[in-house]
């Protein structure tokens, strides 16, 4: 497992979204924008049983995501890795933490009867940290 740099952890801890790419049965990509979290160096995605990304993650552990700061498009991280676990354990409590982070609510209000939350745990294999100092890039573009 590749450790997550502090800059990636800091980005994930903000109110940012991840574009998560999984593979369909025919090998074509499927991308979903979702909330993102981490537990140390493990990336966490909370979804529901029956979602396409859950089906894909169970069938094929290859996964990739990018995380972009909505206030600075140059502050982006990319992660390629593999799903190490798809579990119900802790998923309900986790979605409440995500509701606090993203919605300011103590409890996730969009629960549906019979819907089971799932936690997808991702082990990073390749990480590109954010390029947050965009001043050099902007200076080069202005010189052109």
Secondary structure, DSSP 4 states (H G I P E B T S, - for coil): -PPPPHHHHHHHHSS-EEEEEEE-TTS-EEEEEEE-EEETTEEEEEEETT-HHHHHHHH--EEEEEEEETTEEEEEEEEEEEEEEEESTTHHHHHHHHHHHHHS-SS-TT--TT--EEEEEEEEEEEE-----THHHHHHHHH-
